[in-house]
């Protein structure tokens, strides 16, 4: 009994993509989508939110 590989949504375009070793672009559906995503990281379109070191997120601002 052969199991069918799972399908996932491409993070770039939303198309269905098969998740198996034959899909060398996984989780993307194509090289194009992978390169678009890489370009977004390279030009800093994607950013990870950061908190200023040493200050709790809910701390009120203070004057020095």
Helices and strands as residue ranges (DSSP letters): E 7-9, E 16-18, H 31-42
